[in-house]
Amino acid sequence: MKNAILILISLFLVGIMVNATQSASMNLVGAWTFDDGSGTVVRDLIGGNNGVIKGSSKWVQGKFGGGLELPGKGDSYVSIPNKEYFDADPYTVTAWIKLEPKSYQYVFWRDGLEWPEKHLRRHTDMWIMDGSNVAVLMWHLDDGTEGRVDGKTAVADGEWHHVAEWHDGKTMRLYVDGKVDGELAAGKLIVNGEDPMWLGARPGDVAATGIFDEVGFFTKTLSEDEFKTVMGQGLSVIASVEAKNKLSTTWGVIKR
């Protein structure tokens, strides 16, 4: 009996260690978990790149802990200041959303403060198509062309969905609930290094109606197993492991 218990405990600890190791290798550089609960700041758990809430919104229950409900108004969104990693290749941007089936909506936007955009900047763009309620990705390439991926799964249906934009330097993918929902050859993206990221709206009065939670930016392309970890554990757990990993690395350098 004792041996059986010890085996079970060992398997449990191995599972924790595997998850921790996997989390530590995810290159999570920005994590906005919306657990603040009050005020006008959405705290970044990783690098302190805090988002600022614009317009009217409401703190509510999210997918993990707290969330932020946006009213579908163009002046109501979260603005996250520019960081160098927003121009990274490869990268993955993730979010939990619970959107109502309303007209055109925006999940995130990064391409200056005016629309139509001038096709001169890094275009990080996920929006919701009117009618079909599927997610759409658009981007600009450094040769002056642009690309677009239309999803197949309705994500504005009043239910929680995990969505992601994924780029490995050659291919752009849309992920919905941890699975590929569309992809297209992408090529080299424009780099601009100056624009903030908007969550929940874009210039021109197109905005989201619903709840946002767990927005993450990774400087790598996540695998399906890593998507499962992100969706199952939440960003707070992954951010904690990342922080411990950085501390261990720093302490190792100091000891030398």
SULQUIZI-V648663 format. One record per residue. N is the residue number from 0. RES is the residue in three letters. PSI is psi in radians with two decimals (none if undefined). D_LAST is the distance of its C-alpha to the last C-alpha in Angstrom with 2 decimals. Layout:
BEGIN
n = [N & N]
res = [RES & RES]
psi = [PSI & PSI]
d_last = [D_LAST & D_LAST]
END
This chain:
BEGIN
n = [0 & 1 & 2 & 3 & 4 & 5 & 6 & 7 & 8 & 9 & 10 & 11 & 12 & 13 & 14 & 15 & 16 & 17 & 18 & 19 & 20 & 21 & 22 & 23 & 24 & 25 & 26 & 27 & 28 & 29 & 30 & 31 & 32 & 33 & 34 & 35 & 36 & 37 & 38 & 39 & 40 & 41 & 42 & 43 & 44 & 45 & 46 & 47 & 48 & 49 & 50 & 51 & 52 & 53 & 54 & 55 & 56 & 57 & 58 & 59 & 60 & 61 & 62 & 63 & 64 & 65 & 66 & 67 & 68 & 69 & 70 & 71 & 72 & 73 & 74 & 75 & 76 & 77 & 78 & 79 & 80 & 81 & 82 & 83 & 84 & 85 & 86 & 87 & 88 & 89 & 90 & 91 & 92 & 93 & 94 & 95 & 96 & 97 & 98 & 99 & 100 & 101 & 102 & 103 & 104 & 105 & 106 & 107 & 108 & 109 & 110 & 111 & 112 & 113 & 114 & 115 & 116 & 117 & 118 & 119 & 120 & 121 & 122 & 123 & 124 & 125 & 126 & 127 & 128 & 129 & 130 & 131 & 132 & 133 & 134 & 135 & 136 & 137 & 138 & 139 & 140 & 141 & 142 & 143 & 144 & 145 & 146 & 147 & 148 & 149 & 150 & 151 & 152 & 153 & 154 & 155 & 156 & 157 & 158 & 159 & 160 & 161 & 162 & 163 & 164 & 165 & 166 & 167 & 168 & 169 & 170 & 171 & 172 & 173 & 174 & 175 & 176 & 177 & 178 & 179 & 180 & 181 & 182 & 183 & 184 & 185 & 186 & 187 & 188 & 189 & 190 & 191 & 192 & 193 & 194 & 195 & 196 & 197 & 198 & 199 & 200 & 201 & 202 & 203 & 204 & 205 & 206 & 207 & 208 & 209 & 210 & 211 & 212 & 213 & 214 & 215 & 216 & 217 & 218 & 219 & 220 & 221 & 222 & 223 & 224 & 225 & 226 & 227 & 228 & 229 & 230 & 231 & 232 & 233 & 234 & 235 & 236 & 237 & 238 & 239 & 240 & 241 & 242 & 243 & 244 & 245 & 246 & 247 & 248 & 249 & 250 & 251 & 252 & 253 & 254 & 255]
res = [MET & LYS & ASN & ALA & ILE & LEU & ILE & LEU & ILE & SER & LEU & PHE & LEU & VAL & GLY & ILE & MET & VAL & ASN & ALA & THR & GLN & SER & ALA & SER & MET & ASN & LEU & VAL & GLY & ALA & TRP & THR & PHE & ASP & ASP & GLY & SER & GLY & THR & VAL & VAL & ARG & ASP & LEU & ILE & GLY & GLY & ASN & ASN & GLY & VAL & ILE & LYS & GLY & SER & SER & LYS & TRP & VAL & GLN & GLY & LYS & PHE & GLY & GLY & GLY & LEU & GLU & LEU & PRO & GLY & LYS & GLY & ASP & SER & TYR & VAL & SER & ILE & PRO & ASN & LYS & GLU & TYR & PHE & ASP & ALA & ASP & PRO & TYR & THR & VAL & THR & ALA & TRP & ILE & LYS & LEU & GLU & PRO & LYS & SER & TYR & GLN & TYR & VAL & PHE & TRP & ARG & ASP & GLY & LEU & GLU & TRP & PRO & GLU & LYS & HIS & LEU & ARG & ARG & HIS & THR & ASP & MET & TRP & ILE & MET & ASP & GLY & SER & ASN & VAL & ALA & VAL & LEU & MET & TRP & HIS & LEU & ASP & ASP & GLY & THR & GLU & GLY & ARG & VAL & ASP & GLY & LYS & THR & ALA & VAL & ALA & ASP & GLY & GLU & TRP & HIS & HIS & VAL & ALA & GLU & TRP & HIS & ASP & GLY & LYS & THR & MET & ARG & LEU & TYR & VAL & ASP & GLY & LYS & VAL & ASP & GLY & GLU & LEU & ALA & ALA & GLY & LYS & LEU & ILE & VAL & ASN & GLY & GLU & ASP & PRO & MET & TRP & LEU & GLY & ALA & ARG & PRO & GLY & ASP & VAL & ALA & ALA & THR & GLY & ILE & PHE & ASP & GLU & VAL & GLY & PHE & PHE & THR & LYS & THR & LEU & SER & GLU & ASP & GLU & PHE & LYS & THR & VAL & MET & GLY & GLN & GLY & LEU & SER & VAL & ILE & ALA & SER & VAL & GLU & ALA & LYS & ASN & LYS & LEU & SER & THR & THR & TRP & GLY & VAL & ILE & LYS & ARG]
psi = [-0.79 & -0.72 & -0.71 & -0.74 & -0.76 & -0.68 & -0.76 & -0.76 & -0.73 & -0.76 & -0.68 & -0.78 & -0.64 & -0.72 & -0.76 & -0.76 & -0.67 & -0.79 & -0.73 & -0.75 & -0.74 & -0.78 & -0.69 & -0.36 & 0.20 & -0.16 & 0.74 & 2.04 & -0.25 & 2.27 & 1.91 & 1.77 & -0.13 & 0.58 & 0.18 & -0.73 & -0.30 & 2.91 & -2.94 & 0.36 & 2.35 & 1.92 & 2.40 & 2.07 & -0.27 & -1.09 & 0.13 & 0.31 & 1.25 & 2.46 & 2.68 & 2.25 & 2.20 & 2.59 & -2.54 & 2.40 & 3.07 & 2.28 & 2.25 & -3.13 & 2.32 & -2.86 & -0.75 & 1.89 & -2.27 & 2.90 & 3.03 & 2.17 & 2.16 & 2.56 & 0.06 & 0.45 & 2.44 & -0.34 & 0.11 & 1.89 & 3.13 & 2.23 & 2.12 & 2.13 & 2.66 & 2.48 & 2.70 & -0.60 & -0.27 & -0.32 & 0.27 & 2.67 & 2.12 & 2.99 & 2.83 & 2.27 & 2.27 & 2.73 & 2.57 & 2.27 & 2.57 & 1.53 & 2.56 & 2.67 & 1.36 & 2.40 & -2.64 & 2.46 & 2.85 & 2.36 & -0.99 & 2.75 & 2.37 & 1.76 & 0.91 & -3.03 & 0.29 & 2.74 & 2.41 & 2.57 & 2.91 & 0.13 & 0.57 & 0.02 & 2.86 & 2.19 & 1.68 & 1.98 & 2.02 & 2.18 & 2.97 & 2.24 & 2.34 & 2.41 & -1.16 & -0.41 & 0.43 & 2.80 & 2.59 & 2.38 & 2.46 & 2.63 & 2.83 & 2.44 & 2.75 & -0.08 & 0.12 & -0.10 & 3.07 & 2.84 & 2.86 & 2.38 & 2.18 & 2.26 & 3.08 & -0.29 & 2.23 & 2.22 & -0.10 & 1.40 & 0.30 & 0.13 & 2.80 & 2.35 & 2.50 & 2.14 & 2.66 & 2.53 & 2.27 & 2.17 & 2.21 & 0.19 & -0.30 & -0.61 & 2.43 & 2.30 & 2.53 & 2.19 & 2.40 & 2.14 & 0.71 & 0.03 & 2.61 & 2.21 & -0.02 & 2.62 & 2.77 & 2.55 & 2.34 & -0.82 & -2.83 & 2.19 & 2.70 & 2.53 & 2.33 & -0.59 & 0.54 & -0.32 & 2.53 & 2.86 & 2.25 & 2.33 & 2.15 & 0.02 & 2.93 & 2.84 & 2.56 & 0.21 & 0.73 & 2.15 & 2.94 & 2.55 & 1.80 & -2.85 & 2.39 & 2.53 & 2.70 & 1.03 & 2.22 & 2.57 & 2.17 & 2.40 & 0.85 & 2.91 & 2.10 & 2.50 & 2.97 & -0.65 & -0.67 & -0.63 & -0.72 & -0.70 & -0.81 & -0.79 & -0.58 & -0.65 & -0.59 & 2.72 & -0.46 & -0.74 & -0.80 & -0.72 & -0.66 & -0.74 & -0.74 & -0.75 & -0.75 & -0.66 & -0.75 & -0.70 & -0.73 & -0.71 & -0.79 & -0.78 & -0.64 & -0.68 & -0.77 & -0.72 & -0.49 & none]
d_last = [45.79 & 42.48 & 41.15 & 42.26 & 40.52 & 37.25 & 37.51 & 38.16 & 35.21 & 32.91 & 34.30 & 33.82 & 30.13 & 29.60 & 31.36 & 29.11 & 25.97 & 27.59 & 28.51 & 25.07 & 23.49 & 26.31 & 25.94 & 22.24 & 23.14 & 26.02 & 24.51 & 26.42 & 26.03 & 29.10 & 30.84 & 34.06 & 35.40 & 38.37 & 37.88 & 38.34 & 42.00 & 43.28 & 42.99 & 42.51 & 38.78 & 37.20 & 33.56 & 30.81 & 28.42 & 25.55 & 25.34 & 28.03 & 30.45 & 33.39 & 36.83 & 40.00 & 43.20 & 46.25 & 49.87 & 50.99 & 49.19 & 48.93 & 46.14 & 47.10 & 45.89 & 43.67 & 42.63 & 39.61 & 40.24 & 41.55 & 42.88 & 44.63 & 48.24 & 49.41 & 53.15 & 53.71 & 54.08 & 52.64 & 51.34 & 49.39 & 45.94 & 42.21 & 40.57 & 36.83 & 35.44 & 34.29 & 30.71 & 29.45 & 28.97 & 32.75 & 33.19 & 30.86 & 32.06 & 31.82 & 32.28 & 34.05 & 35.71 & 37.00 & 39.33 & 41.65 & 45.10 & 48.43 & 50.92 & 54.67 & 56.87 & 57.62 & 58.28 & 55.37 & 52.04 & 48.49 & 45.22 & 42.92 & 43.43 & 41.37 & 43.50 & 44.42 & 46.84 & 50.12 & 52.01 & 53.20 & 49.95 & 50.04 & 47.96 & 45.52 & 42.48 & 40.17 & 42.51 & 40.90 & 44.02 & 45.23 & 48.73 & 51.46 & 54.73 & 57.95 & 60.15 & 57.95 & 55.00 & 52.51 & 49.21 & 49.06 & 46.16 & 46.69 & 44.51 & 44.92 & 43.91 & 43.13 & 46.40 & 48.44 & 49.34 & 48.50 & 48.08 & 49.12 & 48.67 & 51.14 & 50.32 & 52.78 & 51.99 & 53.33 & 50.53 & 52.64 & 54.70 & 53.78 & 51.24 & 47.44 & 45.91 & 42.38 & 42.34 & 39.77 & 39.60 & 37.58 & 36.98 & 35.17 & 36.16 & 39.45 & 41.01 & 41.58 & 42.14 & 43.52 & 42.51 & 44.67 & 43.78 & 41.14 & 43.51 & 44.21 & 47.23 & 47.54 & 45.77 & 46.48 & 45.01 & 43.30 & 41.69 & 39.55 & 39.60 & 40.02 & 37.04 & 37.90 & 34.97 & 37.08 & 39.03 & 38.45 & 38.89 & 42.05 & 42.43 & 46.03 & 47.95 & 48.30 & 50.26 & 53.96 & 54.45 & 53.30 & 51.41 & 50.52 & 52.51 & 50.44 & 47.13 & 43.58 & 40.50 & 36.98 & 36.36 & 33.13 & 31.63 & 29.43 & 28.04 & 29.12 & 32.41 & 32.73 & 34.38 & 37.31 & 35.24 & 32.74 & 35.77 & 36.93 & 33.65 & 33.88 & 37.54 & 37.21 & 34.13 & 34.30 & 31.68 & 30.61 & 29.21 & 27.45 & 26.08 & 24.71 & 22.86 & 21.53 & 20.29 & 18.55 & 16.97 & 15.68 & 14.40 & 12.55 & 11.01 & 10.16 & 8.73 & 6.52 & 5.33 & 5.40 & 3.81 & 0.00]
END
